[in-house]
Amino acid sequence: MIVDCSVYDNGVRREGTLRLEEALEAARAPDAFVWIGLLEPTEDEFEVVIKEFDLHPLAVEDAVHAHQRPKLDTYGQMMFIVLKPARYVDSEEIVTLSEIMLFLGDNFLITVRHGESPILGEVRHMMEANPSRMKWGPLRVLHAIVDRVVDDYALVVRSLNTDIDEIERQVFSDERKNHAQRIYRLKVEAVEFRQAVVGLEDPLEGLANGKVTDADNVLLEYFRDVHDHLLRVAQRVEAIDNLLSSALTANLAQLGVRQNEDMRRISAWVAIVAVPTMIAGIYGMNFEHMPEVGWLLGYPFAVSLMVVICVGLYVLFRRRGWL
């Protein structure tokens, strides 16, 4: 479905509603461009847009079916860009990824969104509130969208770091719990998030170096700034992945240590209990010739022997840290 179809003259949104068939014609005016926003369109809904703006069928196929990696393709004078905005759901400890596809021409910008993401709407409102930015045209809008996506990546990294700090405290605490499942789930989310971040490096590098567009130097500086932010985010995401791997290894090592401690403790108690069991077993045999059975002090001697040996073993195991 078409969410919005607007024409901007010198950065100012034209009043009134505009039919899609009129959009391209209206955008041909000097210092004007059209911005069309679509939400999960079908091929039939996209047909009119294809006809009016002469979009490349390969790019259209990607935009309709989604599930694409971040990329930047050029088709003549048109650019096709795929972005994957991210949001961290702290209550569930998951990273949700949506998709934004952008068709960019000299006088038009077509955005296609798949999934939940407020970025396009918020960027549109922000740009419309500042016509001096909007009048730069589609490339300036593209920069604002990419900049917002990268800023959200930084927020996700911050949230992931908070949870990792909590995991590290739990792994090395005295509580006897297995955190492997939580760590592994978080690592899966971090890996998927990392793919979205790293996949955007090459497209942004192309925009920053002016390889895919003839933007002026001032706008290229904006793209270089966003590219630098993305590289820093990518480094932090890689560090997060390494930290989670280390936390998983440390958690398994802690489990091994605790199991060894449990086995030593069990073995120590078994050894202590075995002594009175053995002595009682010997004197419990009904042999006729057992001198100790007829001894007046035989019973207190046997009990005292059990107590002395058990206490001695207990003290020995305590000193060695088994109990």
C-alpha positions in Angstrom: 0.0 0.0 0.0 1.1 3.6 -0.6 1.6 5.3 2.7 2.6 8.8 1.4 3.1 10.5 -2.0 4.5 14.0 -1.7 6.3 16.6 -3.9 8.8 19.0 -2.4 9.5 22.3 -4.1 12.8 23.8 -3.0 12.5 21.7 0.2 8.9 22.7 1.0 6.1 20.1 0.7 3.5 20.9 -1.8 0.0 21.4 -0.4 -2.8 19.0 -1.3 -2.9 15.3 -2.3 -1.1 14.0 -5.3 -2.1 11.0 -7.4 0.7 8.6 -8.2 0.2 9.2 -12.0 0.9 12.9 -11.4 3.9 12.4 -9.2 6.7 12.1 -11.8 5.3 15.0 -13.9 5.2 17.2 -10.8 8.7 16.3 -9.9 10.1 17.4 -13.2 9.8 21.1 -12.1 13.1 22.8 -11.3 14.3 22.2 -7.7 11.5 19.6 -7.0 11.4 15.9 -6.3 8.8 13.4 -5.3 9.0 11.1 -2.3 6.7 8.0 -2.4 6.5 5.7 0.6 5.1 2.1 0.3 4.5 -0.5 2.9 4.9 -4.2 2.0 3.5 -3.7 -1.6 2.4 -6.6 -3.8 3.5 -6.9 -7.4 0.1 -5.6 -8.5 0.4 -2.6 -6.2 3.9 -1.9 -7.5 2.9 -2.0 -11.1 1.9 1.6 -11.4 5.1 2.8 -9.7 7.2 0.6 -12.1 5.4 2.1 -15.1 5.7 5.7 -13.9 9.3 5.6 -12.8 10.8 2.9 -15.1 12.2 0.9 -12.2 14.5 -2.0 -13.0 12.7 -5.4 -12.7 15.5 -7.0 -10.6 15.3 -4.2 -8.0 11.5 -4.4 -8.0 11.7 -8.2 -7.3 14.0 -7.6 -4.4 11.7 -4.8 -3.0 8.6 -6.9 -3.3 9.9 -10.2 -1.8 12.3 -8.6 0.7 14.6 -10.8 2.9 17.6 -9.1 1.3 21.1 -8.4 2.6 22.2 -4.7 2.9 23.4 -3.7 -0.5 23.7 -0.9 -3.1 23.0 -1.6 -6.8 23.1 0.9 -9.6 20.9 0.7 -12.7 21.8 3.5 -15.1 21.0 6.7 -13.3 19.0 5.0 -10.5 20.3 3.6 -7.3 18.7 0.8 -5.3 19.7 0.5 -1.6 18.7 -2.1 1.0 18.9 -1.2 4.7 18.1 -3.3 7.7 17.0 -1.1 10.7 17.5 -2.8 14.1 15.7 -2.4 17.4 16.5 -4.2 20.7 13.7 -5.6 22.7 15.1 -5.7 26.2 12.3 -7.6 27.8 12.9 -10.5 25.4 16.6 -9.9 24.7 16.1 -10.1 21.0 17.2 -7.9 18.1 14.4 -7.2 15.7 15.3 -6.4 12.1 13.1 -4.8 9.5 13.9 -3.9 5.9 13.9 -0.6 4.0 14.4 -0.5 0.2 15.1 2.8 -1.5 14.9 3.6 -5.2 16.8 6.8 -5.8 16.8 9.0 -8.9 17.6 12.6 -9.7 14.1 13.8 -9.0 12.4 10.9 -7.0 12.8 8.8 -3.9 10.7 5.7 -3.5 10.9 3.9 -0.1 9.6 0.4 0.5 9.3 -0.8 4.1 8.9 -4.4 5.3 8.3 -5.0 9.0 7.9 -2.6 11.9 10.1 0.5 11.9 9.3 4.2 12.7 12.4 5.5 10.9 10.9 6.6 7.6 8.0 8.5 9.2 10.2 10.2 11.8 12.9 11.1 9.2 10.2 12.6 6.9 8.8 14.7 9.7 12.2 15.9 10.7 13.2 16.8 7.2 9.9 18.5 6.5 10.5 20.7 9.6 13.8 21.8 8.0 13.3 22.8 4.4 16.9 23.9 4.1 17.9 20.2 4.3 15.1 18.9 2.3 15.9 21.1 -0.7 19.2 19.2 -1.2 17.0 16.5 -2.8 16.8 12.7 -2.6 20.5 12.2 -1.6 20.1 14.4 1.5 17.0 12.4 2.5 19.0 9.2 1.9 21.7 10.5 4.2 19.2 11.2 6.9 17.7 7.7 6.7 21.1 6.0 6.7 22.3 8.2 9.6 19.2 7.3 11.6 19.7 3.5 10.9 23.3 3.7 12.1 22.3 5.7 15.2 19.8 2.9 16.1 22.6 0.4 15.6 24.6 2.2 18.3 21.6 2.0 20.7 21.3 -1.7 20.1 25.0 -2.1 20.9 24.6 -0.2 24.1 21.7 -2.5 25.2 23.6 -5.6 24.3 26.6 -4.4 26.4 24.3 -3.9 29.3 23.0 -7.4 29.2 26.5 -8.8 28.7 27.7 -7.0 31.8 24.9 -8.6 33.7 25.8 -12.1 32.3 29.4 -11.7 33.3 28.4 -10.9 36.9 26.1 -13.9 37.0 28.7 -16.3 35.5 31.3 -15.4 38.1 28.9 -15.1 41.0 28.4 -17.8 43.7 24.9 -18.7 42.4 24.8 -22.2 41.1 23.0 -21.7 37.8 23.6 -22.6 34.2 23.5 -19.5 32.0 24.5 -21.2 28.7 21.0 -21.0 27.2 20.7 -17.3 27.7 24.2 -16.7 26.5 23.7 -18.8 23.4 20.4 -17.1 22.5 22.0 -13.6 22.9 24.9 -14.8 20.7 22.5 -15.8 17.9 20.9 -12.4 18.1 24.4 -10.7 18.0 25.4 -12.7 15.0 22.3 -11.8 13.0 22.7 -8.2 14.0 26.4 -8.2 13.0 25.4 -9.4 9.5 23.2 -6.4 9.1 25.9 -4.0 10.3 28.8 -5.4 8.4 26.7 -5.8 5.2 26.2 -2.0 5.2 29.9 -1.2 5.2 30.5 -1.5 1.4 27.3 0.5 0.3 28.2 3.3 2.7 31.8 3.3 1.5 30.6 3.7 -2.1 28.4 6.6 -1.1 31.2 8.2 1.0 33.8 7.9 -1.7 31.5 9.2 -4.5 31.8 6.0 -6.5 28.1 5.6 -7.1 26.9 9.2 -7.1 27.9 12.6 -8.4 27.1 14.3 -5.1 29.0 17.4 -4.2 31.8 17.3 -1.6 29.7 18.7 1.2 27.2 15.8 1.0 30.1 13.3 0.6 31.4 14.6 3.9 28.1 13.7 5.5 28.2 10.2 4.1 31.8 9.8 5.3 30.8 10.8 8.8 28.0 8.1 8.8 30.5 5.5 7.4 32.9 6.3 10.2 30.1 5.8 12.8 29.2 2.5 11.2 32.8 1.2 11.3 32.9 2.0 15.0 29.6 0.2 15.6 31.0 -2.8 13.6 34.0 -3.0 15.8 31.9 -2.9 18.9 29.6 -5.6 17.6 32.6 -7.8 16.9 33.8 -7.3 20.4 30.3 -8.2 21.7 30.5 -11.5 19.7 33.9 -12.3 21.2 32.7 -11.4 24.7 29.7 -13.8 24.4 32.0 -16.6 23.2 34.2 -16.0 26.1 31.3 -15.9 28.5 30.0 -19.2 27.1 33.4 -20.8 27.6 33.7 -19.4 31.1 30.2 -20.6 32.0 31.0 -24.1 30.8 34.3 -24.0 32.8 32.4 -22.8 35.9 30.0 -25.8 35.5 33.0 -28.2 35.3 34.5 -26.7 38.4 31.3 -26.9 40.3 30.7 -30.5 39.2 34.3 -31.4 40.4 33.5 -29.7 43.7 30.3 -31.7 44.1 32.1 -35.0 43.3 34.8 -34.3 45.9 32.2 -33.4 48.5 30.2 -36.5 47.8 33.4 -38.7 47.8 34.4 -37.2 51.2 31.1 -38.0 52.8 31.1 -41.4 51.3 34.5 -42.1 52.8 33.4 -40.8 56.2 30.2 -42.9 56.2 32.1 -46.0 55.0 34.2 -46.2 58.2 31.4 -46.8 60.8 29.6 -48.9 58.2 32.7 -51.2 57.9 33.2 -51.4 61.6 29.6 -52.1 62.3 29.6 -54.7 59.5 32.5 -56.6 61.0 31.0 -56.7 64.5 27.6 -57.5 63.2 28.8 -60.9 61.9 27.6 -63.8 64.1 30.8 -65.6 64.4 31.2 -67.7 67.6 34.9 -66.9 68.2 35.1 -63.1 68.3 37.1 -62.0 71.4 35.9 -58.4 71.3 32.3 -59.5 71.6 32.9 -60.8 75.1 35.0 -57.8 76.2 33.3 -55.5 78.7 34.6 -52.4 77.0 34.1 -53.7 73.5 31.0 -51.7 72.7 32.2 -48.2 73.8 35.6 -49.0 72.2 34.0 -49.7 68.8 31.8 -46.6 69.0 34.7 -44.4 70.1 36.8 -45.8 67.2 34.1 -44.8 64.7 33.8 -41.3 66.1 37.6 -40.7 66.2 38.1 -41.9 62.6 35.1 -40.0 61.2 36.1 -36.7 63.0 39.7 -37.2 61.7 38.5 -37.7 58.1 36.2 -34.7 58.4 39.0 -32.5 59.6 41.3 -33.8 56.8 38.8 -33.2 54.0 38.0 -29.7 55.4 41.7 -28.7 55.3 41.9 -29.9 51.7 38.8 -28.0 50.7 36.7 -31.0 49.9 34.1 -30.1 52.5 
